[in-house]
Structures are given as structure tokens and as C-alpha cells.
Amino acid sequence: RRNVFQEELVHGPDIIAVAHDTGRPVTDVARVFFLVGREFHLDKLKKIADHLPRLTRWERWGIQTLEDDLVHLRRQLSEKVVEAESDISPEQAVEEFLMAHRPEHARLGHLMDLLSREGPNHISSLIVAVRQIRALVVTTDRAAHLEAHGLRAASLPEDQSETTEPPGNG
């Protein structure tokens, strides 16, 4: 038999590891994990992936790889949220993170709206969405690195930043 919470249990080891690494209560970190899943559309992307056809070995491997990426991105984003705000509730921490990354989150929202309108009938649309989320993690890492060295992100020339816009219809 399958447990109702079986899909959520996959995050247990990551939740415990992040709680241990940050000193935050496991319940707070778990709450952040699930809020991040909702706010960054990871849960929605997982549900879409669950309904994609897996007719060939490559389709199965591709979808499994995508699902693994979603789990990894959830951990990375949750770590960023927990590390950034230690003295506030999980809900407030996620909200603060969203506010600090408003442009990137808005681009992701736009992409998800586009995905909803056009229909996710192939893994390629999900790969683009995952790339958009990964760009948010990279942007956060880059900003933290610059801050650690006394620099501001605005000090980088435009052409050195990674493009996070979805590809055009070119």
C-alpha cells in the first residue's frame, strides 16, 4: 500500500539536514520546505511531471531527472530562506525571500502562467521552468558571494549576468 504522505517523505532527510546545519527547529524547516514548494511552483511542476507520458526509457529517465532536480531545487531554495532569516516565522522568512527576489519570482510566475495557457504536453516546457528556478538559486548565490567580498550585485556589468528570461519563439 502507498502512504498518503509518501511523496512528502522524500524531503525528510533534506529537512533534517538543513535543520541540523542551520540550528533551526525541524518543524520550522519543514514548513519552509512546503511553502517553498508552493511559492516557487515546485509542487505544480511535480504534478505536471507525474502526468507526462513515459512511453520510452528516455522519457522515463528524463522525467526522473527532472523530478530529482525539483527535489534538489527545493532544498537549495529552502536553505537560502532559512539561512537568510533566523529570527522570524517560516511564513515570514519565505515572504521576505520573495520580496528580496521579486523580479525573479515575477518572471517565474509569468512563465508558469504561460505554461498553464499553452499546456504542458512535453518535458521540454518543464525543463525551461526548472531552469528559471535554478537561475533564482544562482542569482542568490552570486549576490551572497559579492556581498561577502564587499561588492554589490549592481556593480557587475549587464552582460555578465545570466539571462533568466525564457527563450523566445525565435
N, C-alpha and C positions, 0 to 999 in steps of 0.2 A: 504494500500500500504506500501511497505517496502522502507525506505530511503536508498540511495546508501551508506551513511556513518553510517548506523545503527550499524554495528559491531564495528566501531571505537568509537562510542559514549559511549560504555560500559566503556571506560577508562577515560571519562570526570571527574567523581568525584575523582578518584585517582590522575589525573593530577593536579587538583585544590588543593587537599590536600597536595601533595608533593611541589607544588609551594608555598603554604602558609607556610608550615613547614620549608622550606629552604630559603624563601625570593627571590627565582629566578622567573623571569617572566614566566607566564603561557605558552607563546609561546615557550620559551626555553625548559621547562619541557615537553611539548607536543612533541616537536621534539625529545628529548631524548627517550621518550616512544616509538615512532615509529622506531627510529634507533635501540633501544634495541630489539624490536620485530623482526627486520630483522637480526641483527647481531647474536642473540642468537637463531635463528631458531624458535622463538615462533610463528611467523605468519605461517610458513610452517607446524608446528605441528598442529596448529588450523585448517588449510585447510585439513590436513590429517584426523583429528578427525571428521570434517564435513562430510567426505565421508565414515566413518565406518558404518557398518550395526547396526541398533538399533532395532533389532527384539524382544528383550525381555525387560522387565522392568529393569533388572540388567544391560543390555548393555546400556540402556538409562542413568541410574544413573551413571554408570561407566564413560561414555563419558562426561556427565555433570560435574562430579567431576574433571576429567582431564582438561576440559575447564576452570573450576574455578581455578584450580592450575596454569594454564598458565597465567591467568589474575593476580593472586597474585604474581607469579614469575616476571612478567613484572614490577609490581610496586616495588617489592623489589630490582631488579636489577637497575631500573631507580633511585630509591632513592640513591643507592650506587654510581652511576655515578654522580648524581647531587651533593651529599654531598662531593665527593672526589675533584671535580674541579669546583670552583665557578667563576673564572675569565676568562674562555675561552668559545668558542662557543660550542653548543651541539655536533656538529660533532667531535670537538677536544676532548671533555670530554669523549665521547664514545670510541674514538681511544685510549686515554690514559688508560682507564679502560681495554680495550682489551689487550694493551701492558703489563699492570701490571699483567694480568691473562692469559698470553699467553699459558702456558701448559694446563690449564683447558679448555680454548677455543679451543685449538687444539684437545683435547680429544672429546669435543662435536662435532667438525667438523668431526672427524673420525667416530663417532657414527652415525651422520646424513648421511655420505656417505654410511655406511653400511646399514642403513635403506632404502636409495634410491635404492641400489643394490638389496636388498632382498625383498623389497616391504613391505609396512606397512599394512598388511592384518588383523591385530588384535590389540586390545588396548594394549596388553602387550608390544609391541615394543615402543609404545608412553610413557608408564609408565616408562620404562628404560630411555628414553630420558629426561623425566621430572626430574627423579632422578638425572641425570647427571647435569642438570641446577641447581637444588636445591643444589647439592654439591658445586657448584661455589658460591652460596649465603652463604652457611655455612662456606666455606673456607674464604670468605671475612669477615664475622662476626668474625671468630676465629682470623684472623690476626689483625683486629681492636681492639679486646679485649686484645690481647697480647701487642700490641703497647701502649695501654692506661696504661698498667701496666709495661711499660719499658722493655718488653721482645720482642724477635724476634721469628717468626714462626719457624725458623731453630732450635731453642732451644728445641723443642719438639722431643722426640724420634719418630722414624718412625712408630712404632706400635700404637701410639696414634692418628695418623691422620686417617681420614675417607677415605676408598677406594673409588675412583671415576672412576675406570675402569669399563666398562660394564662387566657383568658376562660372563664367558667363556661358551663354549659349553659342559663343564664338563661331 
